[in-house]
Amino acid sequence: MTTSMRRVLELHRGSYARNPFGARVALVMALDLVCLVVAAIAARILADVSVSDRTFLLATAVLAVGSFLVLQATGAYDLVTIRCGAKTRVSLLLSLGIGFAMALVFYYVVPLPESKEALIHAAAVFLPLFLVERKAFRFVSKQVRNRIVLVGMSELAVSLARSIEARSDLGLEVVGVLSGNDEKDLPSERLVDGIPILGTVHAVEKVVSQDLADWVVVTSKQRSEDLPDDQLLSLKLHGVPIFSGQALYERITGEVYHRSLRSSVLIFDDRIGMTLFERFVKRGFDVVVALAALIASAPILGLAAIAIRLDSKGSIFFRQTRVGRFHEPFQIVKLRTMVDGAERTTGAVFASRADLRITRVGRVLRRTRIDELPQFWNVLRGDMSVVGPRPERPEFLDEISERFPYFRVRSAFKPGVTGWAQVRDGYVGDINGFEHKLALDLYYMRNWSLSMDVSIVWSTIRTVFSAGGV
């Protein structure tokens, strides 16, 4: 293989496939479409809707597109949701609620006499069909497992194998790993960290041809092994799925495997930044949510202000300098949850759940996230976004960046009131906790979508009402 081709494969080794589960999600979407069409036909018959075939097809198309958008926004096509019955039911009920509200608006615009009755019949047919379809899909998925061979022994290979073993719902099974370039260097017991060693990396074509594996996942360290690019390319051209270990790890865990992250992955990754249109969409979402949150929470903020004033001396609001997009400083606004002048003697330190400086009312406000509500004013000002990495203090920036080289990449996004890392990992009590935060933030940045923001906001709302804190 030529040097240029080898270089191309090296640069794109991290992107053999961005979504290893894309085929399964596409199948689920196709099955959902069948359920929608059946529900629409049943509704027309049961409600005896007297419209032309052309109008019926148009209405069905609008229903299908609207339903897919709502289901996507509520996370119905997330792999975890697909494989979890409880999450499927929650997503479906939320989708039906949103869809019903949208349908009412539509029927006021297009007032057909039989339309409301048809809507009820369509929902009554679609609901059981959808639940049966998803249950059948989960049953079949458990019976059909994709066998994986890992190419290259590394920390990533071990972490990926353990993550797959912990997620039996994924329908994946690691059959072994191919390690090194010489059979003489392989360990005699042919087992490393519980993973069977099937041979050297040059045996990948043989392993697949013997029907021992369905997927090939590249987990090799950079330059530590001379990968058989010719074999990998040949397998790919013959339809064998070949995935990057980092990409698969991301999909399974919801975080970036940053320990083997290279600059080239970030430089050539077009998912790190946002297009002008995407920034426009995200800003529109921010303004709508921030306005709604401030209006809806006004009574709560009033009661919280009274409680703070009665509980301890000091101001109601707390202002502090944080760094925003590209490290531009701004003043964040929160409800005061600590004693007045908490850092006069300690200086800038990391806060934690058990911080002794937190007041009695402050603990309640933090646990329910009510103290974060004034930050929606920062969102309206443009300092922050509703969803994004947590805003950090400038005092800690240099120390964190020195420990974690890719930490500054987070500044490409505005900091958020809530975020993927906050929902998944909660508070960070010291600098050591930032390693996992960084992995989660990078995942969010590389996989951002409006539906992901909606899902994170929904998860935050559920956390607030369960008083679990974030």
C-alpha positions in Angstrom: 0.0 0.0 0.0 1.3 3.5 -0.9 2.3 5.9 1.8 -0.4 8.4 0.7 -3.2 5.8 1.0 -1.8 4.7 4.4 -1.9 8.3 5.5 -5.5 8.7 4.4 -6.6 5.6 6.3 -4.7 6.8 9.4 -6.5 10.2 9.3 -9.9 8.6 8.8 -9.3 5.6 11.1 -11.4 7.4 13.7 -14.4 7.7 11.3 -14.9 4.3 9.7 -18.5 4.6 11.0 -20.0 7.3 13.1 -23.1 5.4 14.1 -22.5 1.6 14.4 -26.2 1.2 15.3 -27.6 3.2 12.3 -29.0 0.2 10.6 -31.0 -0.8 13.7 -32.4 2.7 14.2 -33.3 2.8 10.5 -35.1 -0.5 10.8 -37.1 0.8 13.8 -38.0 4.0 11.9 -39.2 1.9 9.0 -41.4 -0.2 11.4 -42.7 2.9 13.0 -43.7 4.2 9.5 -45.6 1.0 8.9 -47.4 1.4 12.2 -48.3 5.0 11.3 -49.7 4.0 7.9 -51.8 1.2 9.4 -53.1 3.6 12.0 -54.0 6.2 9.4 -55.9 3.6 7.3 -57.7 2.2 10.3 -58.7 5.8 11.4 -60.1 6.5 7.9 -62.2 3.3 8.0 -63.3 3.6 11.6 -64.1 7.3 11.5 -65.6 7.1 8.0 -63.6 10.1 6.9 -65.0 11.3 3.5 -62.0 12.9 1.8 -60.3 12.2 -1.5 -57.4 9.8 -1.8 -55.1 12.7 -2.5 -56.1 14.6 0.7 -55.8 11.4 2.7 -52.3 10.7 1.4 -51.3 14.3 2.1 -52.7 14.1 5.6 -50.9 10.8 6.2 -47.6 12.3 5.0 -48.0 15.3 7.3 -48.8 12.9 10.2 -45.8 10.7 9.4 -43.3 13.6 9.2 -44.7 15.3 12.3 -44.7 12.0 14.3 -41.1 11.3 13.3 -40.0 14.8 14.3 -41.7 14.5 17.7 -40.4 11.0 18.3 -36.9 12.1 17.4 -37.1 15.1 19.7 -38.3 13.0 22.6 -35.4 10.6 22.2 -37.5 7.7 20.9 -34.7 6.7 18.4 -32.0 6.7 21.0 -30.6 3.2 21.2 -31.0 3.2 25.0 -34.7 4.1 24.6 -35.3 1.5 21.9 -33.9 -1.2 24.2 -35.6 -0.1 27.4 -39.4 -0.8 27.7 -39.9 1.9 30.4 -38.1 4.6 28.5 -40.0 3.6 25.4 -43.3 4.1 27.2 -42.3 7.5 28.6 -41.1 8.6 25.2 -44.3 7.5 23.6 -46.6 9.2 26.1 -44.6 12.4 25.8 -44.7 12.2 22.0 -48.4 11.6 22.0 -48.9 14.6 24.3 -46.9 16.9 22.0 -48.4 15.4 18.9 -52.0 15.8 20.2 -51.3 19.5 21.0 -49.9 20.0 17.5 -52.8 18.2 15.9 -55.4 20.4 17.7 -53.7 23.4 16.2 -53.7 21.8 12.8 -57.4 20.9 13.0 -58.3 24.5 13.9 -56.6 25.6 10.7 -58.1 22.8 8.6 -61.5 22.2 10.3 -62.8 18.8 9.0 -65.9 17.4 10.7 -64.4 14.0 11.1 -60.9 15.1 11.9 -61.0 14.9 15.7 -62.6 11.5 15.7 -60.0 10.3 13.2 -57.2 11.6 15.4 -58.6 9.6 18.4 -58.9 6.4 16.3 -55.4 6.9 14.9 -53.9 7.3 18.4 -55.9 4.3 19.7 -54.5 2.1 16.9 -50.9 3.4 16.9 -50.3 3.2 20.6 -50.6 -0.6 21.0 -49.0 -1.2 17.6 -46.0 0.9 18.6 -45.5 -0.9 21.9 -45.9 -4.4 20.4 -43.5 -3.4 17.6 -40.8 -2.2 20.1 -41.3 -5.3 22.3 -40.9 -7.6 19.3 -37.8 -5.7 18.2 -36.2 -6.0 21.6 -37.0 -9.7 21.7 -35.5 -10.4 18.3 -32.4 -8.2 19.1 -31.6 -10.3 22.1 -31.6 -13.4 20.0 -29.4 -12.0 17.2 -26.0 -10.8 18.5 -23.2 -9.2 16.5 -19.9 -10.8 17.2 -17.0 -8.4 17.4 -13.2 -8.9 16.9 -11.0 -6.1 18.2 -7.9 -5.3 16.2 -5.2 -4.1 18.4 -4.6 -4.6 22.1 -4.8 -1.3 24.1 -6.5 0.4 27.1 -9.3 1.3 24.7 -9.8 -2.4 23.8 -10.1 -3.4 27.4 -12.5 -0.5 28.3 -14.6 -1.2 25.2 -14.8 -4.9 26.0 -15.9 -4.2 29.6 -18.5 -1.6 28.4 -20.0 -4.1 26.0 -20.0 -6.9 28.6 -21.9 -4.5 31.0 -24.5 -3.7 28.3 -26.2 -7.0 27.4 -29.0 -5.1 25.9 -26.9 -3.9 23.0 -26.8 -7.3 21.3 -23.0 -7.3 21.0 -20.4 -9.8 22.0 -16.6 -9.5 21.9 -15.2 -12.8 20.7 -11.5 -11.8 21.0 -8.7 -9.5 20.2 -6.0 -9.5 17.6 -2.7 -8.3 19.0 0.8 -7.5 17.8 2.6 -8.4 14.6 4.4 -11.6 15.5 3.0 -14.8 16.9 6.1 -15.3 19.0 5.3 -12.2 21.0 1.8 -13.4 22.0 1.3 -14.6 25.6 1.2 -18.3 26.1 -2.1 -18.3 27.9 -3.7 -16.4 25.0 -5.8 -14.3 27.4 -5.3 -10.7 28.4 -7.7 -9.0 30.9 -10.2 -11.7 30.3 -10.2 -11.2 26.5 -9.2 -14.2 24.3 -6.3 -13.5 21.9 -7.2 -15.0 18.5 -3.9 -14.2 16.8 -1.9 -11.2 15.4 -3.5 -8.2 13.7 -2.7 -9.8 10.4 -5.2 -12.6 11.0 -8.2 -10.3 10.7 -9.2 -11.5 7.3 -8.9 -15.1 8.4 -11.0 -14.6 11.5 -13.8 -13.1 9.5 -13.6 -15.7 6.7 -13.9 -18.4 9.3 -17.2 -16.8 10.4 -15.9 -16.1 13.9 -16.8 -12.4 13.8 -19.4 -10.1 12.2 -17.9 -6.7 13.0 -14.3 -5.6 13.0 -13.5 -2.8 15.5 -10.0 -1.1 15.3 -8.7 -0.4 18.8 -5.0 -0.3 18.0 -2.6 2.3 19.6 -1.2 4.8 17.1 1.9 3.3 15.5 2.2 0.6 18.1 1.1 -2.1 15.6 1.4 -2.2 11.8 -2.2 -2.6 10.9 -3.1 -4.6 7.9 -4.8 -1.8 6.0 -5.0 -3.9 2.8 -7.0 -6.5 4.6 -9.2 -4.0 6.4 -9.9 -2.2 3.1 -10.7 -5.5 1.4 -13.1 -6.5 4.1 -14.8 -3.1 4.0 -15.3 -3.4 0.2 -16.8 -6.8 0.7 -19.4 -5.4 3.1 -17.9 -6.3 6.4 -18.7 -3.5 9.0 -15.5 -1.9 10.2 -15.7 0.6 13.1 -13.4 2.8 15.0 -13.1 1.7 18.6 -13.4 5.3 19.8 -16.7 5.8 17.8 -18.2 2.6 19.2 -17.1 3.5 22.7 -18.8 6.9 22.3 -22.1 5.3 21.2 -22.1 2.8 24.0 -21.0 5.0 26.9 -22.1 8.5 25.9 -18.6 9.9 26.4 -15.4 10.4 24.4 -12.5 8.0 25.1 -10.1 10.9 25.7 -7.1 8.9 26.9 -6.1 8.0 23.3 -7.6 11.2 21.8 -5.3 12.8 19.2 -5.2 16.3 17.8 -5.8 14.9 14.3 -9.1 13.5 15.4 -10.3 16.9 16.6 -8.8 18.8 13.6 -10.4 16.7 11.0 -13.7 16.2 12.9 -16.4 18.4 11.3 -18.7 17.7 14.3 -16.7 19.8 16.7 -17.9 23.2 15.4 -21.4 24.4 14.6 -22.6 25.9 11.3 -24.2 29.3 11.1 -27.7 27.7 10.7 -27.1 25.4 13.7 -26.1 28.3 15.9 -29.2 30.2 14.7 -31.4 27.2 15.6 -29.7 26.7 19.0 -30.1 30.4 19.8 -33.8 30.4 18.9 -34.2 27.4 21.2 -32.4 29.2 24.0 -34.5 32.4 23.7 -37.8 30.5 23.7 -36.8 28.2 26.6 -35.3 31.0 28.7 -38.3 33.3 28.3 -40.7 30.4 29.2 -38.6 29.4 32.2 -38.3 32.9 33.6 -42.1 33.5 33.3 -43.1 30.1 34.7 -40.6 30.3 37.6 -41.4 33.9 38.7 -43.5 32.7 41.7 -40.9 30.2 42.7 -38.2 32.8 42.5 -40.2 35.1 44.7 -40.7 32.5 47.4 -37.0 31.5 47.2 -36.0 35.2 47.7 -38.1 35.4 50.8 -36.7 32.2 52.2 -33.1 33.3 51.5 -33.7 36.7 53.3 -35.2 34.9 56.3 -32.5 32.2 56.5 -29.3 34.3 56.5 -27.9 37.7 56.1 -26.7 39.0 52.7 -28.0 39.6 49.2 -30.6 37.4 47.5 -28.6 37.1 44.3 -25.1 35.9 43.9 -22.8 37.2 41.0 -19.5 35.7 40.1 -17.1 35.9 37.1 -17.2 32.9 34.8 -15.7 32.3 31.4 -18.0 31.9 28.4 -17.5 31.1 24.7 -13.8 31.4 23.8 -13.1 32.3 27.4 -14.9 35.6 27.3 -15.6 36.6 31.0 -19.1 37.4 32.1 -21.0 37.8 35.3 -23.2 34.8 36.1 -26.3 35.3 38.2 -27.6 32.7 40.7 -29.6 32.7 43.9 -27.3 32.8 46.9 -27.0 29.4 48.5 -23.9 30.0 50.7 -23.2 32.3 53.7 -22.5 35.9 52.7 -18.8 36.3 51.8 -18.1 32.6 51.7 -14.8 33.0 49.9 -13.3 35.9 51.9 -11.2 33.5 54.0 -11.0 30.4 51.7 -10.5 32.1 48.4 -11.6 30.3 45.2 -12.3 26.7 45.9 -14.4 23.9 44.3 -17.9 23.6 45.7 -19.4 20.2 46.6 -22.7 18.8 47.9 -21.3 18.6 51.4 -19.8 22.1 51.5 -20.2 23.5 55.0 -20.6 27.0 53.6 -24.0 26.1 52.2 -27.0 27.4 54.1 -30.1 25.4 55.1 -32.2 27.0 52.4 -29.3 26.8 50.0 -29.2 23.0 50.3 -32.8 22.8 49.2 -32.2 25.3 46.4 -29.2 23.4 45.1 -30.9 20.0 45.4 -33.8 21.2 43.3 -31.7 23.4 41.0 -33.9 26.4 41.8 -30.7 28.4 42.5 -29.8 28.1 38.8 -33.0 29.7 37.5 -31.6 33.3 37.4 -29.1 32.0 34.8 -31.8 32.1 32.2 -31.2 35.9 32.3 -27.7 35.1 31.2 -29.1 33.1 28.4 -31.3 35.9 27.2 -28.2 38.2 27.3 -26.3 35.8 25.1 -23.6 34.9 27.7 -24.9 31.4 28.1 -26.9 28.7 26.4 -29.7 26.6 27.9 -27.6 23.4 27.3 -23.8 23.4 27.2 -20.7 22.7 29.2 -20.7 24.0 32.8 -19.3 27.6 33.0 -16.0 27.5 34.8 -14.2 30.1 36.9 -11.2 31.9 35.5 -9.2 31.1 38.6 -9.2 27.4 37.8 -8.8 27.6 34.0 -5.0 27.4 33.8 -4.7 24.6 36.2 -7.4 22.5 34.5 -6.0 23.2 31.0 -2.6 22.1 32.1 -3.9 18.8 33.5 -6.2 18.2 30.6 -4.9 19.5 27.2 -8.2 19.3 25.4 -10.2 21.1 28.1 -10.1 24.4 26.2 -11.9 22.8 23.3 -15.1 23.2 25.4 -15.0 26.9 24.8 -16.2 26.4 21.3 -19.7 26.1 22.8 -21.4 28.6 25.1 -21.6 27.3 28.7 -25.0 26.0 29.7 -27.5 26.2 32.5 -27.6 22.4 32.3 -25.7 20.0 30.1 -24.9 16.4 29.2 -22.1 16.3 31.8 -24.3 17.8 34.5 -27.1 15.3 33.8 -24.8 12.3 33.7 -22.2 13.2 36.3 -23.5 15.8 38.7 -21.2 18.1 40.8 -17.4 18.1 40.5 -15.9 18.3 43.9 -12.2 18.7 42.9 -10.0 19.0 39.8 -9.7 15.2 39.4 -13.4 15.0 38.5 -12.9 17.1 35.4 -11.4 14.1 33.5 -14.8 12.5 33.2 -16.5 15.8 32.7 -14.3 16.5 29.7 -15.1 13.2 28.2 -18.8 13.9 28.5 -18.5 17.5 27.2 -16.6 16.4 24.1 -19.2 13.8 23.4 -21.9 16.5 23.6 -20.0 18.7 21.3 -19.3 16.0 18.7 -22.9 14.8 18.8 -24.9 18.0 19.2 -28.5 18.1 17.8 -31.6 20.0 18.8 -33.2 16.7 19.8 -30.2 16.1 22.2 -30.8 19.5 23.8 -34.5 18.8 24.2 -33.6 15.4 25.8 -31.1 17.0 28.2 -33.7 19.7 29.2 -36.3 17.0 29.8 -33.9 14.9 31.9 -33.1 18.1 34.0 -36.8 18.7 34.5 -37.3 15.2 35.7 -34.4 15.5 38.1 -35.7 18.8 39.5 -39.2 17.3 40.2 -37.6 14.2 41.8 -35.5 16.6 43.9 -32.4 14.5 43.0 -30.2 17.4 42.0 -27.8 17.6 39.1 
